[in-house]
Amino acid sequence: MKILKKLKWLYPGIKIKRWILLGASGIGLVIFGAARFIGDKAVWYKAADALVILVGIAVVVSGVRSMVQSFISVFLPYPGEELVDIVYKKRYLEKGPKIVAIGGGHGLSTLLMGLKEYTTNLIAVVTVADSGGSTGRLREEFDVLAPGDIRNCIVSLADAPSLMGELFQFRFKKDSELKGHNFGNLFITAMTQLTGDFKKAVEESSKVLAIRGKVIPSTLNNVSLVAEYQDGMTVVGEAKIPEKETPIKRVYLKPVHPEAQEKISPTPEAIEAIKEAEIIVIGPGSLYTSILPNLVIKEITKAIIESPAIKVYVCNVMTQHGETDKYRASDHLKALIKHTHPKIVNYCIVNNKIPKTGLLEKYRQENAFPTEADVAQIRRRGYKAIGGNIINTADFIRHDPHKLARIIMNAFRREAIRREF
C-alpha cells in the first residue's frame, strides 16, 4: 500500500513528473561532466566538461525551483495570488506588533482595514449586544448571539477575493421571509446551529474568508444592553437606546435569560489577547452602543488597566443623535472614563478636519454634527491628544482606515522610543 501511495506522484495531471525528470537530467549531466573532468587531461576537454557541469547545475536548480512552485501553487489561498505577497504576509506581517481593537459597528471594521496592513497579530474584540435589523431578528428567532458586528469585522480582515466579502455583506431585498437579512449573518447563525458553539462558528467563518488576524466576541453570554437616562428611565435593547433622545446616564449589560442566573463573563481569549497586547485601540464607533458594551464587562476593563500596552481611544468624527448630541471629544472621553477607569487610555485621537459644507448638510438633517476637537481640554485631563485629518469624505464622513492606522502606528513607535530611553 505504501508503494502504491508513492506511485501517486507519477499520476497524470499532478504536474510534477516533468520537474522530477528535469532535475534528474541535471543531476545526470553533473555526474557525467564530473566523471569526464576527472578523466580528461587536456585543458580544452576539461573546459568543456566544466561547462557541462555548470549546465547540469542550472538544470537541477530550474527543476527544483519549478517543482517547489508547483507545490506552492496548490497551497496558495487563492489562484493568482503572487508568491511574494504570500511571503510578505507570512513573514513580515507576522512580526508586526500585537494589537487588540475593541468596539463594534462600522467604526471598528473601518479601523481593522487599516491596521491589517501592519500586522497579522491583530485581534478584534467585538460586542454581541446588537439587537437591530437582521441581527435582531436572528437573535429573537434562533436565540443566538449577535452576528452583525462580528460579520463586519471578519469581512474587513479578509484576504479572500472581494467577491467573497461581497457575498458575506449581501442583503436580500426581494419580498420574502429573507428580506432584510444579510447572508453573512445567516451563515454565522447556521454555523452556530451546526456546531452548537458561537465561538466555533466565528472561527469557521473566519477560515472561509482567510482573515488576517482574529475576531473574538467580548462575551459568549447572550446579553441585552440597557441604558439608564438622566431622567431615571431605562430602555432595554441596543437598537432602541438612541430612539428616546434623552441624555444617557449609563449603560450596562443584563442576561437575555435572567432565570438562568448566569454571570456575564468575558471570553477568555479576549482577556489573554489584552494581556499580551502591545497596542490596545478602543473605538471608533458608537460610544454607548458599540464601545461601552465591551468595557462594562469588568474583567475586560481590569485587563486593559493593568496592561503596559499603549492605549488609544479613537473619538468619533461626528456626533450621534440620541447618543452623543452636543458631545465634544472631551465629553466622549469623560463618558468612557466614567464607565470604566481613568487609566483606560493614555492617548486620544481626534479629527480636526472640517468636512465640506454640502456633505455636512446631509448629516444636519439627521441631527449629526462634527465632533469638536477640544484637544486642550483633553490634555488638561492628563491625556495625550493627537489631532489630525483622519477622515474620508468621498461619500460619507468616516474615518479613513489608512490615515488612522498610520497615526496609531506612529504613536506606538514614538512611545516605544520614549520608554526605551
Protein Blocks (a to p, Z undefined) as FASTA:
>chain_A
ZZmmmmmmmpghklpmmmmmmmmmmmmmmmmmmmmmmmpmbfklmmmmmmmmmmmmmmmm
mmmmmmmmmmmmmmpmbghiafklmmmmmmmmmmpccdddededjklmmmmmmmmmmbcc
bccdddfkbcghjllmmmmmnopacfklmmmmmmmmpcbdfklmmmmmpccfbdcfkgoi
afklmmmmmmmmmnopaklmmmmmmmmnopabddddfbfcdcddddddfkopacehjklm
mmnopacfbdcdddfblmnopacdddfklmmmmmmpmbdcedjddfklmmmmmmmpmklm
mmmmmpcbdcdddddfbdcehilgoiafklmmmmmmmmmcfklpmbdcddfbdcdfklmm
mmmmnopacddddfklmmmnopacddddfbdfklmccddfklmmmmmmmmmmmmmmmmmZ
Z
